[in-house]
Amino acid sequence: MGATMGPLLHWMHDVAAVTLLKARRTLFQAGILFCVLGLLLWVSIFLYGSFYYSYMPTVSFSTPVHFYYSSDCDVSEQMLCSFPKANISFMKNERDQVMAYGQPYRISLELEMPESPVNEMLGMFMVKMSSYTKGGKTVSSVGRSTMLHYRSSLLQTLGTLLFSPLLLSGMAEQKQLIQVELFSDYKTNAYQPTVGAVIEIQSKRVQIYSSQLRIHAYFTGIRYVLYTFPLTSAVIGVATNFAFLSVIVLFSYLQFIWGGLWPPDQVKVRVMIGDNTRIQQRREEARKRMERENSQKELDVPKVIGSVNESDFQGSDTAAELSSKKPSVIPDASGDDAPDTKEEESHDSKEPDEKDGSDVLDGCPLPHQGETTLRQRPGPWMSL
């Protein structure tokens, strides 16, 4: 029984050890994977936040307007010595500009004015705004008119009676908020950026509690989508960055593990196979070319010898005697052709010379029977 259980226990121990090792390796790989995914997600969020912060300009800007005027005149009358003016800066923290280049803005002035008899008798008055650059140059100027909203004496009496508890407790006041739109589509120039503005109320009798200058941006295109749908834009932007970074990390991992998308062994095999194929093709072409040249040469040589033999057989006895007297004609031709043939078969580098020799043999016309008899017949002057 013990001898039977021993191998089984060893096998179970080995299986447990292997399983534990695989589990540890799997957990380690999963931990690394989650860490990498978390890092990629954090980097994606950081990139989208940086893009949003750098691409999206200031949506709205509000600053109090403090008017000043001269007081070196006779104050007996209920009039100011000069028009109220205020100098507004369009710089945040004295470094960053409020308005981005090319972005349209709506600029308006809010005046908090009491419903006093002086303002009611004032009627209409002008509000002028002049924007300037860093050097003090005026780049734009505009003037708008405004006045208090009309309220009859009966309406004022009923309103006073209705809101008397709030008016007595100080929770409400008899005032009106006048909003004056100065620019509806103001754009700052990149070459001459606007750094401030001067606001002037062209009335010496006006009475004002406080005032605010408000600048609001109107977005179009991608900025409009980012501002109107911030959550959807954030999800799409973070997902896009995450996918892009994941692809980069995946390619880097493949480059580190395999040396690229395709293993280098496969590339080497493909290159070697291609080289062997090209070498075999070149060898086959060279072999075919040599066989073709040799066959052509073998066909050319018998033609010369055959023509000479036919001329010898067709000749008369005189021609036979002449051929017997000069046996070196055919051997010379055959002797010239034989070495050439051997050299052509053994050496491929002497092909031009051999072709020239064959051309000479082919180009020489063979003598006919009558011509041979006439030319080789000895005359009386030759015997002498």
C-alpha positions in Angstrom: 0.0 0.0 0.0 2.8 2.3 0.9 4.7 1.5 -2.2 1.6 2.3 -4.3 1.0 5.7 -2.5 4.6 6.9 -2.8 4.7 7.6 -6.6 1.2 9.1 -6.4 2.2 11.5 -3.6 5.3 12.5 -5.6 3.2 13.1 -8.6 0.7 15.2 -6.7 3.5 17.1 -5.1 5.0 17.8 -8.6 1.6 18.8 -10.0 1.0 21.2 -7.0 4.4 22.7 -7.4 4.0 23.3 -11.1 0.5 24.7 -10.5 1.7 27.0 -7.8 4.5 28.2 -10.0 2.2 28.9 -12.9 -0.2 30.7 -10.5 2.5 32.9 -9.2 3.7 33.7 -12.7 0.2 34.5 -13.8 -0.4 36.7 -10.8 2.9 38.5 -11.4 2.0 39.1 -15.1 -1.5 40.3 -14.2 0.0 42.7 -11.6 2.4 44.1 -14.2 -0.4 44.4 -16.7 -2.6 46.3 -14.3 0.2 48.6 -13.3 0.9 49.3 -17.0 -2.8 49.9 -17.7 -3.1 52.2 -14.7 0.0 54.2 -15.8 -1.4 54.5 -19.3 -4.8 55.7 -18.0 -3.1 58.3 -15.7 -0.9 59.5 -18.6 -4.0 59.7 -20.9 -5.9 61.8 -18.3 -2.9 64.1 -17.8 -2.5 64.6 -21.6 -6.2 65.4 -22.0 -6.2 67.8 -19.1 -3.1 69.6 -20.4 -4.6 69.9 -23.9 -7.9 71.2 -22.4 -6.1 73.7 -20.2 -3.9 75.0 -23.1 -6.5 75.0 -25.8 -9.6 76.3 -24.0 -9.4 80.1 -23.2 -11.1 81.8 -20.3 -14.8 81.4 -20.6 -15.8 84.4 -18.6 -14.1 87.3 -16.8 -15.5 89.8 -14.4 -13.8 92.7 -12.7 -15.2 95.6 -10.6 -15.1 99.1 -12.2 -14.0 101.9 -9.9 -14.8 105.3 -11.4 -12.8 108.4 -10.5 -13.4 112.1 -11.3 -11.8 115.4 -10.5 -13.1 117.4 -7.5 -11.3 120.7 -7.9 -14.3 122.7 -8.9 -17.3 124.4 -7.2 -19.3 121.7 -5.4 -22.3 124.0 -4.7 -24.2 122.5 -7.6 -25.2 118.8 -7.8 -22.7 118.1 -10.5 -19.4 116.4 -10.8 -16.3 118.3 -11.9 -15.6 115.8 -14.7 -16.9 112.7 -16.4 -16.4 109.5 -14.3 -13.6 107.4 -15.7 -12.2 104.0 -14.9 -9.1 102.1 -16.1 -9.5 98.3 -16.4 -6.7 95.8 -17.0 -7.2 92.7 -19.0 -4.3 90.8 -17.5 -4.6 88.0 -14.9 -1.9 88.1 -12.2 -0.2 90.8 -14.3 1.1 88.1 -16.7 -1.6 86.1 -18.5 -4.0 87.7 -20.9 -7.7 87.3 -20.4 -8.7 87.2 -24.0 -7.2 84.7 -26.5 -6.2 85.7 -30.0 -8.9 85.4 -32.6 -11.6 84.3 -30.1 -14.8 86.4 -30.2 -15.9 87.9 -26.9 -19.0 89.8 -25.6 -18.1 92.8 -23.4 -20.8 94.4 -21.3 -20.9 96.9 -18.4 -23.3 96.4 -15.5 -24.3 99.6 -13.6 -26.1 99.5 -10.3 -28.0 102.8 -10.1 -30.4 104.0 -7.4 -33.9 105.1 -8.4 -33.2 108.6 -7.2 -34.9 111.8 -8.5 -31.5 112.9 -10.0 -31.1 109.7 -12.1 -34.8 109.8 -13.1 -34.3 113.4 -14.3 -31.0 112.5 -16.0 -32.6 110.6 -18.9 -30.2 109.1 -21.4 -26.4 109.2 -21.0 -23.4 107.8 -22.9 -21.0 105.1 -21.9 -17.7 105.1 -23.9 -15.1 102.4 -23.9 -11.6 102.6 -25.5 -9.2 99.6 -25.5 -5.5 100.1 -25.7 -2.3 98.0 -26.3 0.8 97.7 -24.1 2.3 100.8 -25.6 -0.8 102.8 -24.9 -2.1 102.9 -28.5 -5.9 102.9 -28.8 -7.0 100.0 -31.0 -10.8 100.2 -30.7 -13.4 102.6 -29.3 -17.1 102.4 -28.9 -20.0 104.4 -27.3 -23.4 103.2 -26.1 -26.4 105.0 -24.7 -28.5 103.9 -21.7 -30.9 105.1 -19.1 -33.0 103.9 -16.1 -36.1 101.8 -16.8 -39.3 103.8 -16.5 -41.6 103.2 -13.5 -44.6 105.3 -12.8 -45.3 106.9 -9.5 -48.2 104.5 -8.8 -45.9 101.5 -9.5 -43.3 102.9 -7.3 -45.8 103.4 -4.5 -47.2 99.9 -4.8 -43.7 98.4 -4.9 -42.7 100.4 -1.8 -45.7 99.2 0.1 -45.3 95.6 -0.9 -41.5 95.4 -0.2 -41.6 97.7 2.8 -40.6 95.0 5.3 -37.6 94.1 3.2 -36.8 97.7 2.6 -37.0 98.5 6.3 -34.8 95.5 7.2 -32.2 96.4 4.6 -32.6 93.2 2.7 -33.8 95.1 -0.4 -33.0 98.4 -2.0 -34.7 100.7 -4.5 -32.2 100.4 -7.3 -32.0 99.1 -10.8 -29.3 97.0 -12.6 -28.5 98.5 -16.0 -26.6 96.3 -18.4 -24.9 98.0 -21.3 -23.5 95.9 -24.1 -20.3 97.5 -25.4 -18.9 94.9 -27.8 -20.9 91.9 -29.1 -18.0 90.3 -31.1 -14.7 91.7 -29.9 -11.5 90.0 -31.1 -8.0 90.9 -30.0 -5.2 91.1 -32.5 -2.1 88.9 -32.1 0.2 91.6 -33.3 -1.4 94.3 -31.1 -2.9 92.5 -28.1 -5.3 94.4 -25.9 -4.1 94.7 -22.4 -6.6 97.2 -20.9 -9.5 99.6 -21.5 -10.7 103.0 -20.3 -14.4 103.3 -19.5 -16.0 106.8 -19.4 -19.6 107.8 -18.5 -20.3 111.0 -20.3 -22.6 112.6 -17.7 -21.7 114.8 -14.7 -25.0 114.2 -12.9 -25.1 110.4 -12.9 -25.2 108.5 -9.6 -23.9 105.0 -9.4 -23.7 102.5 -6.6 -21.3 100.1 -8.2 -20.4 98.6 -11.6 -19.0 95.4 -13.1 -17.3 94.7 -16.4 -18.1 91.3 -17.7 -16.3 89.5 -20.6 -17.9 86.3 -21.9 -16.5 84.1 -24.7 -18.5 82.6 -27.5 -17.0 79.3 -28.7 -17.3 77.7 -32.1 -16.0 74.4 -33.5 -14.0 72.1 -31.2 -14.1 74.6 -28.4 -17.9 74.7 -28.6 -18.0 70.9 -28.3 -15.5 70.8 -25.4 -17.4 73.5 -23.5 -20.9 72.3 -24.2 -20.3 68.6 -23.7 -17.4 68.4 -21.2 -18.0 64.8 -20.0 -18.4 63.3 -23.4 -15.4 65.1 -24.7 -13.3 64.0 -21.7 -14.3 60.3 -22.2 -13.5 60.4 -26.0 -10.2 62.3 -25.5 -9.0 60.0 -22.7 -10.0 56.9 -24.6 -8.2 58.1 -27.7 -5.0 58.8 -25.8 -5.2 55.5 -24.0 -5.6 53.6 -27.3 -2.7 55.5 -28.9 -0.4 54.9 -25.9 -1.4 51.2 -25.8 -0.4 50.7 -29.4 2.9 52.3 -28.8 3.6 50.1 -25.7 2.5 47.0 -27.7 4.9 47.7 -30.5 7.7 48.4 -28.0 7.0 45.1 -26.3 7.1 43.2 -29.6 10.3 45.0 -30.6 11.9 44.0 -27.3 10.7 40.4 -27.3 10.7 39.4 -31.0 12.7 42.2 -32.5 9.7 43.5 -34.4 6.3 42.4 -35.7 7.9 39.6 -37.6 10.6 37.4 -36.0 14.1 37.9 -37.5 14.4 34.1 -38.2 11.5 34.2 -40.6 13.0 37.2 -42.3 16.4 35.4 -42.7 14.7 32.4 -44.1 12.8 34.4 -46.6 15.9 36.2 -47.7 18.0 33.0 -48.1 15.2 31.3 -50.0 15.0 34.3 -52.4 18.8 34.3 -52.9 18.9 30.6 -53.6 16.1 30.9 -56.1 17.8 33.7 -57.9 21.1 31.8 -58.0 19.4 28.7 -59.4 17.7 30.8 -62.1 20.9 32.4 -63.1 22.6 29.0 -63.3 19.8 27.6 -65.4 19.9 30.6 -67.8 23.7 30.2 -68.2 23.4 26.5 -68.9 20.7 27.0 -71.5 22.7 29.7 -73.2 25.8 27.5 -73.3 23.8 24.6 -74.8 22.3 26.9 -77.4 25.7 28.2 -78.4 27.2 24.8 -78.6 24.4 23.4 -80.7 24.6 26.4 -83.1 28.4 25.8 -83.5 27.9 22.1 -84.1 25.4 22.9 -86.8 27.7 25.5 -88.5 30.8 23.3 -88.7 29.4 20.4 -90.8 28.0 22.9 -93.3 31.5 24.0 -94.3 32.9 20.6 -94.4 29.9 19.2 -96.3 30.1 21.9 -99.0 33.7 21.2 -99.6 33.1 17.4 -99.8 30.3 17.8 -102.2 32.4 20.0 -104.4 35.1 17.4 -104.3 32.8 14.5 -105.2 31.1 16.4 -108.0 34.3 17.4 -109.6 35.9 15.8 -112.6 39.0 13.7 -112.6 41.0 16.8 -113.1 39.6 18.2 -109.9 40.3 14.9 -108.2 43.9 15.1 -109.3 44.2 18.7 -108.2 42.7 17.8 -104.8 45.2 14.9 -104.5 48.0 17.2 -105.4 46.9 19.7 -102.7 45.6 17.7 -99.8 46.3 20.5 -97.4 43.2 22.4 -98.3 40.6 20.3 -96.5 42.9 19.4 -93.6 43.7 23.0 -93.1 40.0 23.9 -92.9 39.2 21.0 -90.8 42.3 21.6 -88.7 41.3 25.2 -88.2 37.8 24.3 -87.3 38.6 21.5 -84.8 40.7 23.5 -82.5 38.2 26.3 -82.6 35.5 23.8 -81.8 37.4 22.4 -78.9 38.2 25.8 -77.6 34.6 26.9 -77.9 33.5 23.9 -75.9 36.1 24.4 -73.2 36.4 28.1 -72.9 33.4 30.5 -73.0 35.5 33.6 -72.9 36.8 33.2 -76.5 33.3 33.4 -78.1 33.9 36.6 -80.1 37.1 35.2 -81.8 35.4 31.9 -82.6 32.4 33.7 -84.0 34.7 35.7 -86.3 36.3 32.6 -87.5 33.0 30.9 -88.3 31.9 34.0 -90.0 35.0 34.0 -92.2 34.3 30.3 -93.2 30.7 31.0 -93.8 31.4 34.1 -95.8 33.9 32.5 -98.2 32.1 31.2 -101.3 32.9 27.7 -102.3 34.3 27.2 -105.8 32.1 25.5 -108.4 33.3 22.6 -110.5 34.0 24.6 -113.7 35.7 27.4 -111.9 38.0 24.9 -110.0 38.9 23.2 -113.3 39.7 26.5 -115.1 41.7 28.0 -112.2 43.8 24.9 -111.4 44.5 23.9 -115.0 48.2 24.3 -115.7 49.0 26.5 -118.8 52.0 26.3 -121.1 53.6 29.2 -119.4 53.4 27.4 -116.0 55.3 24.3 -117.3 58.1 26.5 -118.4 
